[in-house]
Amino acid sequence: MDMREQSAAAPGSRSDAGHGAVATAASAEYLSFRLGAEEYGIDILRVQEIRSYEEPTRIANAPSFIKGVVNLRGVIVPVVDLRIKLGCEKVEYNGFTVVIVLNVRGRVVGAVVDSVSDVLELAGDLIKPAPEMSLAVDTSFITGIASVGERMLILMDIEALMSSADMGLIDASQSLQ
């Protein structure tokens, strides 16, 4: 079995991510997830783990999209509901709701999503630039749009989103790192 077959057999394994025969400079691996009817993708290298949703401890006076904090093996992790942050119409917690635990600029942050789909390796030619929108729509965290079969995948820079000033999760002095 060559390395390409091995990668196809285990798309979620990180052990093959650094080999040139598998991942070229023009391709990257993305974790895809759903928020409402839309499907998004984030760089798999930012993902630390995926956990089932558990009700976080609420923090007083936090914005509505910050659901609270959870204790993750001794680390207090803020939990952001991406559905609320990105303006999804319906926010419903069910058995598919998960928390993607991310490492953003050395800080651990949880992101609540409707469900996780899969890990995709996307070649650079499959990714189209994000459309230009009016100033009223913040698309600064969208890095591109990929067509995968019949699916449209909105690729986002989760680090830019989580470290934006309105989130208040990452100190401004850390943004220089």
CORWO-V70521 format. One record per residue. N is the residue number from 1. SS is DSSP state (helix for helix, strand for strand, loop for the rest). OMEGA is omega in radians with two decimals (none if undefined). D_CENTER is the distance of its C-alpha to the mean C-alpha in Angstrom with 2 decimals. Layout:
BEGIN
n-><N | N>
ss-><SS | SS>
omega-><OMEGA | OMEGA>
d_center-><D_CENTER | D_CENTER>
END
This chain:
BEGIN
n-><1 | 2 | 3 | 4 | 5 | 6 | 7 | 8 | 9 | 10 | 11 | 12 | 13 | 14 | 15 | 16 | 17 | 18 | 19 | 20 | 21 | 22 | 23 | 24 | 25 | 26 | 27 | 28 | 29 | 30 | 31 | 32 | 33 | 34 | 35 | 36 | 37 | 38 | 39 | 40 | 41 | 42 | 43 | 44 | 45 | 46 | 47 | 48 | 49 | 50 | 51 | 52 | 53 | 54 | 55 | 56 | 57 | 58 | 59 | 60 | 61 | 62 | 63 | 64 | 65 | 66 | 67 | 68 | 69 | 70 | 71 | 72 | 73 | 74 | 75 | 76 | 77 | 78 | 79 | 80 | 81 | 82 | 83 | 84 | 85 | 86 | 87 | 88 | 89 | 90 | 91 | 92 | 93 | 94 | 95 | 96 | 97 | 98 | 99 | 100 | 101 | 102 | 103 | 104 | 105 | 106 | 107 | 108 | 109 | 110 | 111 | 112 | 113 | 114 | 115 | 116 | 117 | 118 | 119 | 120 | 121 | 122 | 123 | 124 | 125 | 126 | 127 | 128 | 129 | 130 | 131 | 132 | 133 | 134 | 135 | 136 | 137 | 138 | 139 | 140 | 141 | 142 | 143 | 144 | 145 | 146 | 147 | 148 | 149 | 150 | 151 | 152 | 153 | 154 | 155 | 156 | 157 | 158 | 159 | 160 | 161 | 162 | 163 | 164 | 165 | 166 | 167 | 168 | 169 | 170 | 171 | 172 | 173 | 174 | 175 | 176 | 177>
ss-><loop | loop | helix | helix | helix | helix | helix | helix | helix | loop | loop | loop | loop | loop | loop | loop | loop | loop | loop | loop | loop | loop | loop | loop | loop | loop | strand | strand | strand | strand | strand | strand | strand | strand | strand | loop | loop | strand | strand | strand | strand | strand | strand | helix | helix | helix | strand | strand | strand | strand | strand | strand | loop | loop | loop | loop | strand | loop | loop | loop | loop | loop | loop | loop | loop | strand | strand | strand | strand | strand | strand | strand | loop | loop | strand | strand | strand | strand | strand | strand | strand | helix | helix | helix | helix | loop | loop | loop | loop | loop | loop | loop | loop | loop | loop | loop | loop | strand | strand | strand | strand | strand | strand | strand | loop | loop | strand | strand | strand | strand | strand | strand | strand | loop | strand | strand | strand | strand | strand | strand | strand | strand | strand | helix | helix | helix | strand | strand | loop | loop | loop | loop | loop | loop | loop | loop | loop | loop | loop | loop | loop | strand | strand | strand | strand | strand | strand | strand | loop | loop | strand | strand | strand | strand | strand | strand | loop | helix | helix | helix | helix | helix | loop | loop | loop | loop | loop | loop | loop | loop | loop | helix | helix | helix | helix | helix | loop>
omega-><3.12 | -3.05 | 3.13 | 3.11 | 3.12 | 3.12 | 3.14 | -3.12 | -3.11 | -3.05 | -3.10 | -3.10 | -3.11 | -3.06 | -3.09 | -3.01 | -3.05 | -3.08 | -3.11 | -3.12 | -3.10 | -3.07 | 3.10 | -3.14 | -3.10 | 3.12 | 3.13 | 3.11 | -3.11 | 2.97 | 3.14 | -3.13 | -3.10 | 2.95 | -3.06 | -3.12 | -3.08 | 3.08 | -3.08 | 3.07 | 3.06 | 3.14 | -3.10 | -3.12 | 3.09 | -3.05 | 3.10 | 3.10 | 3.09 | -3.09 | 3.02 | -3.09 | 2.99 | -3.08 | 3.13 | 3.03 | -3.07 | 3.07 | -3.12 | 3.08 | 3.09 | 3.06 | -3.05 | -3.12 | 3.04 | -3.03 | -3.13 | -3.12 | 3.02 | 3.08 | -3.13 | -3.13 | 3.08 | 3.11 | 3.10 | -3.01 | 3.02 | -3.11 | -3.14 | 3.06 | -3.10 | 3.12 | 3.12 | -3.11 | -3.08 | 3.00 | 3.05 | -3.09 | -3.03 | 3.10 | -3.08 | 3.12 | 3.12 | -3.09 | 3.13 | -3.11 | -3.13 | 3.04 | 3.04 | 3.13 | -3.03 | 2.98 | -3.08 | 3.14 | 3.10 | 3.14 | 3.13 | -3.11 | 3.09 | 3.13 | 3.13 | 3.10 | -3.12 | 3.12 | 3.06 | -3.11 | -3.09 | 3.06 | -3.10 | 2.98 | -3.09 | 3.04 | -3.11 | -3.10 | 3.07 | -3.06 | 3.11 | 3.13 | 3.10 | 3.13 | 3.08 | -3.10 | 3.12 | 3.14 | -3.12 | -3.13 | 3.13 | 3.11 | -3.06 | -3.13 | 3.12 | -3.10 | 3.13 | 3.10 | 3.12 | 3.03 | 3.14 | -3.04 | 3.11 | -3.05 | 2.97 | -3.09 | 3.11 | -3.11 | -3.09 | 3.03 | -3.04 | 3.11 | 3.11 | 3.13 | -3.08 | -3.12 | 3.09 | -3.04 | -3.10 | 3.10 | 3.12 | -3.08 | -3.09 | -3.14 | -3.11 | 3.14 | 3.11 | -3.09 | 3.11 | -3.09 | none>
d_center-><31.34 | 29.88 | 26.43 | 25.04 | 26.20 | 24.79 | 21.30 | 21.66 | 22.92 | 19.99 | 16.82 | 14.69 | 17.06 | 16.19 | 19.92 | 20.29 | 17.58 | 20.14 | 23.04 | 24.18 | 25.49 | 22.14 | 19.68 | 21.41 | 20.56 | 19.89 | 17.24 | 13.86 | 11.79 | 8.47 | 6.91 | 7.66 | 7.63 | 10.10 | 10.79 | 14.55 | 15.91 | 13.08 | 10.71 | 7.47 | 6.14 | 4.11 | 6.86 | 7.95 | 9.95 | 7.59 | 7.30 | 10.60 | 11.13 | 10.67 | 13.35 | 15.28 | 15.36 | 18.23 | 19.66 | 18.96 | 21.94 | 22.14 | 22.70 | 25.54 | 25.09 | 21.28 | 19.70 | 19.05 | 15.23 | 15.56 | 16.70 | 18.22 | 18.01 | 18.26 | 20.16 | 18.30 | 21.24 | 22.83 | 19.88 | 19.33 | 15.64 | 14.80 | 12.81 | 11.26 | 11.45 | 9.10 | 11.89 | 14.45 | 12.84 | 12.40 | 15.80 | 15.59 | 19.22 | 19.10 | 17.35 | 18.64 | 18.02 | 19.18 | 19.16 | 16.00 | 13.93 | 11.71 | 9.98 | 7.10 | 8.88 | 7.56 | 10.28 | 10.41 | 13.90 | 15.49 | 14.40 | 12.70 | 10.63 | 9.61 | 7.37 | 9.53 | 8.86 | 11.92 | 11.43 | 9.77 | 11.70 | 11.96 | 11.43 | 12.92 | 14.81 | 15.30 | 18.39 | 18.53 | 21.07 | 18.82 | 16.57 | 18.34 | 18.00 | 16.53 | 19.56 | 21.43 | 21.70 | 24.02 | 23.62 | 22.96 | 19.48 | 16.89 | 15.04 | 14.70 | 10.90 | 11.17 | 12.10 | 13.59 | 14.28 | 14.99 | 17.57 | 17.39 | 20.66 | 20.90 | 17.17 | 15.58 | 11.96 | 10.52 | 8.70 | 7.05 | 7.68 | 5.30 | 8.54 | 10.75 | 9.41 | 9.62 | 12.84 | 14.48 | 17.90 | 17.58 | 14.97 | 17.56 | 15.43 | 16.16 | 19.85 | 21.04 | 22.91 | 19.80 | 18.51 | 21.38 | 20.20>
END
